[in-house]
Amino acid sequence: METWPQIRKWRAHERQRLVAARMAFRGAERQHCDGAIIAALSGIVPRGTSVGFYWPIRGETDLREFVSGLLDHGARLSLPVVVEKRTPVEFRAWHPNALMTSGVWNIPVPAEGERVRPEVLLVPLVGFDDRCYRLGYGAGYYDRTLAKLPRGTLAIGVGYELSHLSTIYPQPHDIPMSIIVTEARVIRRSSQT
């Protein structure tokens, strides 16, 4: 594929295919994979830090119990909130009893709360490649957000191995993750990427 229109069409097809596969992934095998992902994250996410995470939709790995446990180690948690379309998201403080409201795409977001700048960002993957590029839902919110975060922010893509692609055909607007975690492996972005 050489042109952006070809890549955009391919990405749209892959998104549909990968989300359908993820939604069909259920039962004991999924629970086992979720446990392996959380075990890997436990060894990567620093304790006592500011962590931005996502509210799971469409079969994404559910990290709410994991991140809630980080509160016991002094973490500060936040969720992304779309304040304005086509701009970076804002992160608002979150805790298990936070008042929630429906955000863009009816995703629950904190109804109120302090704005937070995460040091670690847990990002859902629709697809990914070995160079730590992420295929998302196509709206570009995470790419715009990652481009504006301070250098040194640890961006961890989280997903299932079934979402692996040989490439996402990265474009100039695509921002790679620092690390990708699946049930099978941890991929760290090399300094050459």
DANORWO-V443043 format. One record per residue. N is the residue number from 1. RES is the residue in one letter. OMEGA is omega in radians with two decimals (999 if undefined). NEAR is the number of other C-alpha atoms within 12 Angstrom. D_LAST is the distance of its C-alpha to the last C-alpha in Angstrom with 2 decimals. Layout:
N/RES/OMEGA/NEAR/D_LAST ; N/RES/OMEGA/NEAR/D_LAST
//
This chain:
1/M/-3.05/14/20.17 ; 2/E/-3.06/12/19.92 ; 3/T/3.13/12/21.38 ; 4/W/3.09/16/20.61 ; 5/P/3.09/13/24.04 ; 6/Q/-3.13/13/23.34 ; 7/I/-3.14/21/20.03 ; 8/R/3.11/22/21.81 ; 9/K/3.11/18/24.68 ; 10/W/3.13/22/22.60 ; 11/R/3.13/31/20.82 ; 12/A/3.11/22/24.32 ; 13/H/-3.13/20/25.62 ; 14/E/3.10/30/22.86 ; 15/R/-3.13/30/23.39 ; 16/Q/-3.11/22/27.08 ; 17/R/-3.07/20/26.69 ; 18/L/3.09/31/24.32 ; 19/V/3.11/30/26.38 ; 20/A/3.12/20/29.53 ; 21/A/3.14/23/28.27 ; 22/R/3.14/30/27.30 ; 23/M/3.14/23/30.70 ; 24/A/-3.09/16/32.49 ; 25/F/-3.02/25/30.88 ; 26/R/2.99/18/33.68 ; 27/G/-3.04/12/36.00 ; 28/A/-3.14/10/35.73 ; 29/E/3.10/14/32.52 ; 30/R/3.12/26/30.75 ; 31/Q/3.09/17/32.33 ; 32/H/3.14/19/31.13 ; 33/C/3.10/29/27.52 ; 34/D/3.11/32/27.79 ; 35/G/3.12/24/29.16 ; 36/A/3.11/27/26.31 ; 37/I/-3.12/34/23.73 ; 38/I/3.09/33/25.87 ; 39/A/3.12/21/26.32 ; 40/A/3.13/25/22.58 ; 41/L/3.14/32/22.26 ; 42/S/3.12/19/25.30 ; 43/G/-3.07/13/23.54 ; 44/I/-3.06/25/20.45 ; 45/V/-3.14/33/22.02 ; 46/P/3.09/22/23.77 ; 47/R/3.05/22/27.49 ; 48/G/-3.11/19/29.20 ; 49/T/3.08/26/26.30 ; 50/S/-3.03/32/26.00 ; 51/V/2.98/42/24.46 ; 52/G/3.13/45/23.95 ; 53/F/-3.09/46/24.36 ; 54/Y/3.01/37/25.43 ; 55/W/-2.99/33/28.81 ; 56/P/3.05/27/28.43 ; 57/I/2.97/22/29.40 ; 58/R/3.04/25/29.50 ; 59/G/3.10/25/28.98 ; 60/E/3.08/38/26.02 ; 61/T/-3.10/40/25.99 ; 62/D/-3.11/28/28.64 ; 63/L/-3.04/33/27.59 ; 64/R/3.13/27/30.64 ; 65/E/3.11/20/32.54 ; 66/F/-3.09/29/29.63 ; 67/V/3.07/37/28.90 ; 68/S/3.08/24/32.66 ; 69/G/3.10/22/32.90 ; 70/L/3.11/29/30.48 ; 71/L/3.12/23/33.26 ; 72/D/-3.13/16/35.36 ; 73/H/3.05/19/32.85 ; 74/G/3.14/16/32.88 ; 75/A/3.01/27/29.96 ; 76/R/-3.02/34/30.18 ; 77/L/3.09/43/29.18 ; 78/S/3.10/40/28.46 ; 79/L/3.12/44/27.96 ; 80/P/3.11/42/26.41 ; 81/V/3.05/39/29.07 ; 82/V/3.14/29/28.85 ; 83/V/3.13/19/31.12 ; 84/E/-3.13/13/30.66 ; 85/K/3.10/16/29.15 ; 86/R/3.05/16/25.99 ; 87/T/3.06/20/25.21 ; 88/P/3.09/22/23.10 ; 89/V/3.03/34/24.90 ; 90/E/3.09/32/27.03 ; 91/F/3.11/35/27.18 ; 92/R/3.13/33/30.76 ; 93/A/3.14/31/32.10 ; 94/W/2.97/36/33.07 ; 95/H/-3.03/30/35.34 ; 96/P/-3.14/21/37.08 ; 97/N/-3.10/11/40.17 ; 98/A/3.04/20/38.51 ; 99/L/-3.07/16/40.26 ; 100/M/3.06/22/38.06 ; 101/T/3.12/17/38.31 ; 102/S/3.08/16/36.78 ; 103/G/3.10/21/33.79 ; 104/V/-3.10/20/32.01 ; 105/W/3.14/17/32.35 ; 106/N/3.07/15/34.87 ; 107/I/3.11/20/32.26 ; 108/P/3.10/24/34.04 ; 109/V/3.07/33/33.08 ; 110/P/-3.13/31/34.92 ; 111/A/3.14/25/37.93 ; 112/E/3.09/23/37.89 ; 113/G/-3.12/23/36.25 ; 114/E/3.04/20/34.55 ; 115/R/-3.04/23/31.23 ; 116/V/3.01/27/28.55 ; 117/R/-3.10/29/25.13 ; 118/P/3.00/38/23.22 ; 119/E/3.09/29/21.29 ; 120/V/-3.13/39/19.94 ; 121/L/3.07/41/19.35 ; 122/L/-2.97/44/19.96 ; 123/V/3.13/45/18.86 ; 124/P/3.12/41/20.34 ; 125/L/2.88/44/18.54 ; 126/V/3.08/43/20.31 ; 127/G/3.12/45/17.60 ; 128/F/3.05/41/14.07 ; 129/D/-3.06/34/11.77 ; 130/D/3.09/32/10.09 ; 131/R/3.11/31/6.51 ; 132/C/3.00/39/8.47 ; 133/Y/-3.04/42/9.54 ; 134/R/2.96/45/13.23 ; 135/L/3.12/49/16.24 ; 136/G/-3.10/34/18.96 ; 137/Y/3.02/27/22.49 ; 138/G/-3.13/27/21.73 ; 139/A/3.06/23/23.25 ; 140/G/-3.09/23/20.08 ; 141/Y/-3.12/30/21.43 ; 142/Y/3.10/41/18.52 ; 143/D/3.12/30/16.02 ; 144/R/-3.14/23/18.67 ; 145/T/-3.14/31/19.29 ; 146/L/-3.14/37/15.78 ; 147/A/-3.09/23/15.52 ; 148/K/-3.12/19/18.80 ; 149/L/3.14/25/18.42 ; 150/P/3.05/15/18.39 ; 151/R/-3.12/13/15.43 ; 152/G/3.05/15/15.64 ; 153/T/-3.12/26/16.58 ; 154/L/-3.13/31/15.53 ; 155/A/-3.08/40/14.62 ; 156/I/3.05/41/15.54 ; 157/G/-3.07/49/15.66 ; 158/V/3.11/47/18.91 ; 159/G/-3.12/48/20.26 ; 160/Y/3.14/42/21.86 ; 161/E/3.12/33/20.65 ; 162/L/-3.14/28/22.70 ; 163/S/-3.11/40/20.11 ; 164/H/3.07/35/17.43 ; 165/L/3.11/27/16.47 ; 166/S/3.03/19/14.96 ; 167/T/2.98/23/12.93 ; 168/I/-3.03/35/13.76 ; 169/Y/-3.05/32/13.33 ; 170/P/3.12/30/11.10 ; 171/Q/-3.11/21/12.92 ; 172/P/-3.14/12/12.67 ; 173/H/-3.13/21/14.37 ; 174/D/-3.14/26/12.10 ; 175/I/-3.14/34/10.54 ; 176/P/3.03/41/8.36 ; 177/M/3.00/39/10.39 ; 178/S/-3.06/32/10.21 ; 179/I/2.96/38/12.02 ; 180/I/-3.14/43/13.71 ; 181/V/2.99/45/17.28 ; 182/T/3.10/39/19.60 ; 183/E/-3.03/28/22.93 ; 184/A/-3.03/23/21.60 ; 185/R/3.01/23/18.45 ; 186/V/3.13/30/15.96 ; 187/I/3.10/28/12.26 ; 188/R/3.14/25/10.18 ; 189/R/3.13/24/6.53 ; 190/S/-3.14/15/5.55 ; 191/S/3.14/10/5.59 ; 192/Q/-3.07/8/3.82 ; 193/T/999/15/0.00
//
